[in-house]
């Protein structure tokens, strides 16, 4: 565990029933005149954007909607929306969507006045400073992007996803309203929820775990393990969905104070090259990597068992193993693939995967058990 640590969070977070009602007050408080709304066409097509926009319209501010963003965007595709936001002359940003939407909006919030763009931030992410304030309204209970200083973009030339980390990107305002995830298709709800699960357990077992991150990671893990299946299975389970949204936010805060580990590190090439959804690639790798890490973080996993599962196991080994078994149960229950063969990943790509995965040292360094290229090869082989 590290000896020095800090905690950064959004300025204001609104949650609970009818939390969207806070939008007019937020816009008024910040004297907003030109609002840029980041979203995607899937969100608009599902009618979800209408819910927050009804409150925006009451405010009477000039608004532009930026929705030309694909799933898992490249840095160039994200840059297009940033450029549109700059051209509009926005003085406030609102993001309504999942991780990619919020990440792009956060990048815009630090690039409004600069000549350089996202490509330059891949190498020097902290050079940019916040230009305008932002409001994040997540439409999944998974990415935690509304809480983090991270933005993930695909880098085609590396066939890899890269995380841009800059504390200036932390949102100023967040609204967590479970109505935004009520109609989320089960497949998407499952993948994004397991992403939040990975955030929580990785931050709890990270080399950077500390008293600040532990509070949020363990509480998130408890809420997720005991709500995830019902939240995904039952469209009317609003209490479980509300718990998952809060847990996703908590797990995002844990990332800010700690950091994810090898699960996320080795999943980045799967999204970058094969365009496998981020939550799905994490789900595929989650149990195999936690089993690989088990001996190095057994006491932490046992503590998670005592807090979150509270069953009949009495030994450290039994408790630790039970947590990993629970992770497998959740992935199976949610009908998420557990093998890369379903995505056409050939065995001959193994060495390229290993090479790409080993580049993500920012996260591999957080792993309690050191990962060598041979280890990465072994782990990928488990899921091929």
KAKAKA-V220960 format. One record per pair of residues at least 6 apart in sequence whose ideal C-beta (glycine too) atoms are under 8 Angstrom apart, sorted by the first residue. I is the first residue (numbers start at 1). J is the second residue. D is the distance in Angstrom with one decimal. If there is no record, write none. Layout:
[[I,J,D] [I,J,D]]
This chain:
[[1,207,8.0] [1,209,5.6] [1,210,5.9] [2,207,7.3] [2,208,5.4] [2,209,7.7] [2,210,5.4] [5,208,7.8] [5,210,3.8] [5,211,7.1] [5,212,5.4] [5,213,7.2] [5,257,6.2] [6,212,7.3] [6,257,7.1] [7,212,4.4] [7,213,8.0] [7,253,7.4] [7,256,7.1] [7,257,5.0] [8,149,6.7] [8,167,5.6] [8,170,5.5] [8,256,5.4] [8,257,7.7] [9,147,6.8] [9,170,7.1] [9,253,5.9] [9,256,7.2] [10,136,7.5] [10,146,7.2] [10,147,6.5] [10,170,6.0] [10,171,4.6] [10,172,6.3] [10,173,6.4] [10,174,4.8] [11,172,4.8] [11,173,6.5] [12,26,7.8] [12,172,7.3] [12,173,5.1] [12,174,7.3] [13,173,7.7] [13,174,4.5] [13,175,7.9] [13,176,6.9] [13,249,7.1] [14,22,4.6] [14,173,7.6] [14,174,7.1] [14,175,4.9] [14,176,7.0] [14,177,8.0] [15,175,7.6] [15,176,4.0] [15,177,7.4] [15,242,7.6] [15,245,7.2] [15,246,6.1] [15,249,7.8] [16,176,7.9] [16,177,7.8] [16,242,7.3] [17,177,7.8] [17,178,7.9] [18,177,7.2] [19,175,5.0] [19,176,6.2] [19,177,4.0] [20,51,6.1] [20,52,5.5] [20,55,5.7] [20,137,7.5] [20,175,6.1] [20,177,4.9] [20,179,7.2] [20,180,7.8] [21,55,6.6] [22,175,6.2] [23,52,6.0] [23,55,3.9] [23,56,6.1] [23,59,7.2] [23,94,7.9] [23,135,7.6] [23,175,7.2] [24,55,5.6] [24,56,7.9] [24,58,5.4] [24,59,4.8] [26,135,6.0] [26,173,5.4] [27,35,7.0] [27,56,7.1] [27,59,4.6] [27,61,5.8] [27,92,7.0] [28,59,6.7] [30,92,5.8] [30,133,5.9] [32,59,7.4] [32,61,5.1] [32,91,6.1] [32,92,4.2] [33,61,6.1] [33,62,6.3] [33,91,5.8] [34,61,7.2] [34,62,5.2] [34,63,8.0] [34,64,7.7] [34,88,6.4] [34,89,5.5] [34,90,5.1] [34,91,5.0] [34,92,7.4] [35,56,6.7] [35,61,4.9] [35,62,6.8] [35,63,4.7] [35,64,7.5] [35,90,6.6] [35,91,7.8] [35,92,5.3] [35,93,7.7] [35,94,6.1] [36,63,7.8] [36,64,5.6] [36,66,6.1] [36,84,7.9] [36,85,4.5] [36,88,5.6] [36,90,3.6] [36,92,7.4] [36,93,5.2] [36,94,7.3] [36,108,7.2] [37,49,7.6] [37,53,7.4] [37,56,7.4] [37,63,6.0] [37,64,7.0] [37,65,4.8] [37,66,6.7] [37,93,8.0] [37,94,5.0] [37,95,7.7] [37,96,6.5] [38,66,5.3] [38,67,7.9] [38,69,7.4] [38,81,6.4] [38,85,7.6] [38,93,6.5] [38,94,7.1] [38,95,4.3] [38,96,7.2] [38,97,6.8] [38,101,5.3] [38,102,7.6] [38,104,6.0] [38,105,3.9] [38,108,7.1] [39,49,5.4] [39,65,6.5] [39,66,7.3] [39,67,4.9] [39,69,7.8] [39,95,7.3] [39,96,4.6] [39,97,5.0] [39,101,5.8] [40,67,5.5] [40,69,4.8] [40,70,7.6] [40,71,7.6] [40,97,5.5] [40,98,8.0] [40,100,7.3] [40,101,5.6] [41,67,5.2] [41,68,7.6] [42,71,7.8] [43,49,5.4] [43,67,7.5] [43,96,6.1] [43,97,5.2] [43,101,7.3] [43,139,5.9] [44,65,7.7] [44,67,5.7] [46,183,6.7] [48,96,7.0] [48,139,5.6] [48,180,6.2] [48,183,7.6] [49,65,7.4] [49,96,5.6] [51,177,7.9] [51,179,6.4] [51,180,6.7] [52,94,7.2] [52,96,5.6] [52,137,5.6] [52,175,7.7] [52,180,8.0] [53,63,7.9] [56,63,6.1] [56,94,7.3] [64,84,7.6] [64,85,8.0] [64,88,4.8] [64,90,7.3] [66,81,4.8] [66,84,5.3] [66,85,6.3] [68,80,6.5] [68,81,6.7] [68,84,7.9] [69,77,6.7] [69,78,7.1] [69,81,5.7] [69,100,6.3] [69,101,6.2] [69,104,6.0] [70,77,6.0] [71,100,6.4] [71,277,7.4] [72,100,6.4] [72,154,5.8] [72,161,7.7] [72,271,5.7] [72,275,5.8] [72,277,7.3] [72,278,7.0] [73,100,5.5] [73,104,6.8] [73,153,6.4] [73,154,6.6] [74,153,6.3] [74,154,4.5] [74,155,7.1] [74,156,5.6] [75,118,4.4] [75,119,5.7] [75,122,6.7] [75,153,4.2] [75,154,7.1] [75,155,6.3] [75,162,7.8] [76,118,7.9] [76,119,7.7] [78,100,7.8] [78,103,7.4] [78,104,4.4] [78,107,6.2] [78,118,5.8] [78,151,7.9] [78,153,5.5] [79,117,5.1] [79,118,5.0] [79,119,7.3] [81,104,5.3] [81,108,6.8] [82,104,7.0] [82,107,5.9] [82,108,4.5] [82,111,5.4] [82,117,6.7] [82,118,6.7] [83,117,7.9] [85,93,6.9] [85,108,4.6] [85,112,6.9] [86,108,7.6] [86,111,7.4] [86,112,5.6] [90,108,7.9] [90,112,7.2] [90,132,6.5] [91,132,5.9] [92,132,6.0] [92,133,5.8] [92,134,7.5] [92,135,7.4] [93,105,5.2] [93,108,5.9] [93,109,5.5] [93,132,6.2] [93,133,7.3] [93,134,4.3] [93,135,7.1] [94,105,7.7] [94,134,7.3] [94,135,4.6] [94,137,6.9] [95,101,5.3] [95,102,4.6] [95,104,7.7] [95,105,3.6] [95,106,7.6] [95,134,6.7] [95,135,7.2] [95,136,5.1] [95,137,6.6] [96,137,4.8] [96,139,6.4] [96,180,7.8] [97,138,7.5] [97,139,5.4] [98,138,6.9] [98,139,5.9] [98,140,4.6] [98,142,7.3] [98,143,5.8] [98,145,7.7] [98,192,6.6] [99,140,7.4] [99,142,7.4] [99,143,3.2] [99,144,8.0] [99,145,4.5] [99,152,6.9] [99,192,7.9] [99,195,7.9] [99,278,6.9] [100,152,7.7] [101,139,8.0] [102,136,5.2] [102,138,6.7] [102,143,7.0] [102,145,4.0] [102,146,5.9] [102,171,7.8] [103,145,5.5] [103,150,7.3] [103,151,3.8] [103,152,5.7] [103,153,7.2] [104,151,7.3] [105,134,5.9] [105,136,7.2] [106,134,6.5] [106,136,7.9] [106,145,7.3] [106,149,7.9] [106,151,5.3] [106,169,4.1] [106,170,8.0] [106,171,6.9] [107,118,5.7] [107,121,7.4] [107,151,5.1] [107,164,7.1] [107,169,7.1] [109,130,5.9] [109,131,6.3] [109,132,5.7] [109,133,7.3] [109,134,4.6] [109,168,7.8] [109,169,6.5] [110,128,4.0] [110,129,6.3] [110,130,5.4] [110,131,6.2] [110,166,6.4] [110,168,5.1] [110,169,5.8] [111,117,6.3] [111,118,7.2] [111,121,7.9] [111,128,5.9] [111,131,7.1] [112,131,3.7] [112,132,5.6] [113,131,4.9] [114,128,6.2] [114,131,7.9] [116,127,7.6] [116,128,7.9] [118,153,6.4] [118,164,7.3] [120,127,7.3] [121,127,7.1] [121,128,6.2] [121,164,5.0] [121,166,7.3] [122,153,7.9] [122,155,6.6] [122,162,5.7] [122,164,6.6] [125,164,4.5] [125,165,5.6] [125,166,4.8] [126,165,7.9] [126,166,5.2] [126,167,7.8] [126,168,7.8] [128,166,6.2] [128,168,6.5] [129,168,5.4] [130,168,4.3] [130,169,7.5] [133,172,4.2] [133,173,7.3] [134,171,5.0] [134,172,5.6] [134,173,7.2] [135,171,6.9] [135,172,6.9] [135,173,4.2] [135,174,7.3] [135,175,6.9] [136,145,7.1] [136,146,3.7] [136,171,4.4] [136,173,7.2] [136,174,5.0] [136,175,7.5] [137,146,7.8] [137,174,7.7] [137,175,4.8] [137,177,7.3] [137,180,6.4] [138,145,7.2] [138,146,5.0] [138,174,7.9] [138,176,6.9] [138,180,6.9] [138,181,7.9] [138,245,7.0] [138,248,7.1] [138,249,8.0] [139,180,4.9] [139,181,6.3] [139,184,7.1] [140,181,6.2] [140,184,6.5] [140,188,6.8] [140,189,7.2] [140,192,3.9] [140,193,7.9] [140,248,7.6] [141,181,5.5] [141,189,7.3] [141,192,6.5] [141,193,5.8] [141,196,6.3] [141,231,6.8] [141,241,6.7] [141,244,3.7] [141,245,4.6] [141,247,7.2] [141,248,4.5] [142,191,7.3] [142,192,2.7] [142,193,5.4] [142,194,7.5] [142,195,4.3] [142,196,4.7] [142,248,5.5] [142,279,5.9] [143,192,6.4] [143,195,6.0] [143,196,7.5] [143,248,7.1] [143,252,7.5] [143,278,7.7] [144,195,7.9] [144,196,6.2] [144,199,5.6] [144,248,5.2] [144,249,6.4] [144,251,5.0] [144,252,2.6] [144,253,7.7] [144,255,6.2] [145,151,7.8] [145,252,6.7] [146,171,5.7] [146,174,4.7] [146,176,7.6] [146,249,6.3] [146,252,6.4] [147,170,7.5] [147,171,7.5] [147,174,7.0] [147,249,5.3] [147,250,7.9] [147,252,3.0] [147,253,4.8] [147,255,7.4] [147,256,6.3] [148,169,7.9] [148,170,7.2] [148,252,4.9] [148,255,5.1] [148,256,5.4] [149,165,5.7] [149,166,5.7] [149,167,4.7] [149,168,7.3] [149,169,4.8] [149,170,4.9] [149,256,6.1] [150,163,5.2] [150,164,6.9] [150,165,5.2] [150,169,7.4] [150,255,6.9] [151,163,7.3] [151,164,4.6] [151,169,6.3] [152,161,5.4] [152,162,7.2] [152,163,5.3] [152,164,7.6] [152,278,7.4] [153,161,6.9] [153,162,6.2] [153,164,6.8] [154,160,7.6] [154,161,5.3] [154,162,7.8] [154,271,6.8] [154,272,5.3] [155,161,7.2] [155,162,5.0] [155,272,6.7] [156,272,7.7] [158,272,6.9] [158,356,7.1] [158,359,7.5] [159,269,6.6] [159,272,5.0] [159,273,4.1] [159,352,7.5] [159,356,6.2] [160,268,5.6] [160,269,5.6] [160,272,4.0] [160,273,7.5] [160,356,5.1] [160,359,6.6] [160,360,7.6] [161,268,4.2] [161,269,7.8] [161,271,4.9] [161,272,4.6] [161,278,7.7] [162,268,7.6] [163,362,6.6] [163,363,7.8] [165,362,7.7] [170,256,7.2] [174,249,7.0] [176,242,7.9] [176,245,4.6] [176,246,6.3] [176,249,5.9] [177,245,7.8] [178,238,5.4] [178,241,4.4] [178,242,4.2] [178,245,5.6] [181,189,6.9] [181,241,5.4] [181,244,7.6] [181,245,6.5] [182,235,6.3] [182,238,6.9] [182,241,6.6] [183,235,6.8] [184,192,8.0] [186,232,5.5] [186,233,7.1] [186,334,7.8] [187,335,7.7] [189,231,7.0] [189,232,4.5] [190,232,5.0] [190,279,7.7] [190,334,3.7] [190,335,6.9] [190,336,5.7] [191,277,5.2] [191,278,7.7] [191,279,3.3] [191,280,4.9] [191,283,6.8] [191,336,6.5] [192,248,7.9] [192,279,5.0] [193,224,7.1] [193,228,5.0] [193,231,6.7] [193,232,6.0] [193,244,6.1] [193,248,7.7] [193,279,7.5] [193,334,7.5] [194,228,7.7] [194,279,5.3] [194,280,7.9] [194,282,6.2] [194,283,4.3] [194,286,7.0] [194,330,6.9] [194,331,6.4] [194,334,6.8] [194,336,6.4] [195,278,6.1] [195,279,3.8] [195,282,5.5] [195,283,7.9] [196,220,7.0] [196,224,5.9] [196,244,7.2] [196,247,6.2] [196,248,4.2] [196,251,4.9] [197,221,7.5] [197,224,5.0] [197,225,7.6] [197,228,6.6] [197,251,8.0] [197,286,7.4] [197,327,7.3] [197,330,6.9] [198,260,7.0] [198,263,5.2] [198,264,6.8] [198,282,4.4] [198,283,7.6] [198,286,5.6] [199,217,7.9] [199,220,7.3] [199,248,7.8] [199,251,3.8] [199,252,6.8] [199,254,6.6] [199,255,5.7] [199,260,6.2] [200,217,5.2] [200,218,7.7] [200,220,4.0] [200,221,4.1] [200,224,5.9] [200,247,7.2] [200,250,7.6] [200,251,4.4] [200,254,6.5] [201,217,7.6] [201,221,5.8] [201,286,7.8] [201,290,6.9] [201,304,7.1] [201,323,7.8] [201,327,7.4] [202,259,7.8] [202,260,4.2] [202,261,4.5] [202,263,5.6] [202,264,6.6] [202,366,7.7] [203,209,6.6] [203,213,5.3] [203,216,7.7] [203,217,4.1] [203,251,6.9] [203,254,3.9] [203,255,6.0] [203,257,7.7] [203,258,4.2] [203,259,6.7] [203,260,6.5] [204,213,7.9] [204,214,6.8] [204,217,4.2] [204,218,5.9] [204,221,6.2] [204,254,7.5] [204,300,6.0] [204,304,6.2] [205,261,6.7] [205,290,7.7] [205,293,6.5] [205,297,4.1] [205,300,5.0] [205,301,7.0] [205,368,5.9] [206,213,7.5] [206,258,4.8] [206,259,5.3] [206,260,7.0] [206,261,5.4] [206,366,4.5] [206,367,7.7] [206,368,7.3] [207,261,7.8] [207,365,7.0] [207,366,5.0] [207,367,6.9] [207,368,5.8] [208,258,4.6] [208,259,4.8] [208,366,5.5] [209,217,7.2] [209,258,5.2] [209,300,7.5] [210,257,6.5] [210,258,6.4] [212,257,4.4] [212,258,7.9] [213,253,7.9] [213,254,4.6] [213,257,3.7] [213,258,3.4] [216,250,4.4] [216,251,7.0] [216,253,4.5] [216,254,4.2] [216,257,7.0] [217,250,7.6] [217,251,6.7] [217,254,3.9] [217,258,6.7] [218,303,7.8] [218,304,6.7] [218,307,5.8] [218,308,7.7] [219,247,7.5] [219,250,5.6] [220,247,4.4] [220,248,7.5] [220,250,3.9] [220,251,4.1] [220,254,6.4] [221,251,7.9] [221,304,5.9] [221,307,7.6] [221,308,5.5] [222,307,5.6] [222,308,4.4] [223,243,5.0] [223,244,7.1] [223,246,6.7] [223,247,3.7] [223,250,7.3] [224,244,6.7] [224,247,4.8] [224,251,7.6] [225,308,4.8] [225,309,6.9] [225,326,6.4] [225,330,7.6] [226,243,8.0] [226,308,7.0] [227,240,4.3] [227,243,4.4] [227,244,5.5] [227,247,7.2] [228,244,6.5] [228,330,6.0] [228,334,7.6] [229,330,6.7] [229,333,5.5] [229,334,7.1] [230,237,4.8] [230,240,4.3] [231,237,5.8] [231,240,4.0] [231,241,4.8] [231,243,7.1] [231,244,4.5] [232,334,5.8] [234,240,7.2] [258,366,7.7] [259,362,7.9] [259,363,6.7] [259,366,4.6] [260,363,5.6] [260,366,6.7] [261,289,7.8] [261,293,7.5] [261,363,6.0] [261,364,7.6] [261,366,4.6] [261,367,4.3] [261,368,7.4] [262,285,8.0] [262,289,5.1] [262,292,7.8] [262,293,7.2] [262,363,6.9] [262,364,6.0] [262,367,4.3] [262,371,5.3] [262,379,7.7] [263,282,5.6] [263,285,5.2] [263,286,5.5] [263,289,4.9] [263,290,7.5] [264,282,6.5] [264,360,7.7] [264,363,5.3] [265,357,6.1] [265,360,3.9] [265,362,7.8] [265,363,3.8] [265,364,4.8] [265,367,7.4] [265,371,7.6] [266,285,5.6] [266,289,7.0] [266,353,7.9] [266,357,4.4] [266,360,7.5] [266,376,6.3] [266,379,6.3] [266,380,7.0] [267,278,6.9] [267,281,3.9] [267,282,5.0] [267,284,7.7] [267,285,5.6] [268,356,7.4] [268,357,7.1] [268,360,5.4] [269,352,7.8] [269,353,5.3] [269,356,3.7] [269,357,5.3] [270,276,4.6] [270,281,3.9] [270,284,7.6] [270,340,7.2] [270,343,7.9] [270,345,7.6] [270,353,7.7] [271,277,7.4] [271,278,5.4] [271,281,5.7] [272,356,7.0] [273,349,7.7] [273,352,7.6] [273,353,7.9] [273,356,7.3] [274,340,7.9] [274,343,5.5] [274,344,7.5] [274,345,5.8] [276,284,7.9] [276,340,7.9] [276,343,5.4] [280,336,6.0] [280,337,6.6] [283,331,5.0] [283,334,7.8] [283,336,4.4] [283,337,7.8] [283,338,7.7] [284,336,7.6] [284,337,6.4] [284,338,5.9] [284,339,7.0] [284,340,6.6] [284,383,5.2] [285,379,7.0] [285,383,6.4] [286,327,5.5] [286,331,6.8] [287,324,5.8] [287,327,4.9] [287,328,4.7] [287,331,6.9] [288,379,5.8] [288,382,4.5] [288,383,6.2] [289,379,6.0] [290,301,7.7] [290,323,7.8] [290,324,5.2] [290,327,6.3] [291,324,5.4] [292,369,6.6] [292,375,7.1] [292,378,7.8] [292,379,6.2] [293,367,6.7] [293,368,5.9] [293,369,4.9] [294,301,6.7] [294,320,5.7] [294,321,7.4] [294,324,6.6] [295,369,7.3] [296,368,4.1] [296,369,3.9] [297,320,8.0] [297,368,4.8] [297,369,7.7] [298,316,5.5] [298,317,7.0] [298,320,4.6] [299,316,6.4] [301,319,6.9] [301,320,3.9] [301,323,4.7] [301,324,7.2] [302,316,4.6] [302,319,3.9] [302,320,5.1] [302,323,7.8] [304,323,5.4] [305,311,7.3] [305,313,6.4] [305,319,3.8] [305,320,7.0] [305,322,5.6] [305,323,5.1] [306,319,6.8] [308,323,7.8] [309,319,8.0] [309,322,6.3] [309,323,6.8] [309,326,6.4] [311,322,6.5] [313,319,4.6] [313,322,5.2] [331,338,6.3] [332,338,7.4] [337,343,7.3] [338,383,7.0] [339,383,5.7] [339,384,7.3] [340,380,7.9] [340,383,5.3] [340,384,5.4] [341,384,6.8] [345,353,7.9] [345,384,6.5] [347,384,5.6] [350,377,6.5] [350,380,5.9] [350,381,6.9] [350,384,6.8] [351,377,7.8] [353,376,7.8] [353,380,5.2] [354,373,5.5] [354,376,4.8] [354,377,5.0] [354,380,6.5] [355,373,8.0] [357,364,8.0] [357,376,5.1] [357,380,7.4] [358,364,7.1] [358,371,7.7] [358,373,5.6] [358,376,5.8] [364,371,5.2] [371,379,7.9]]
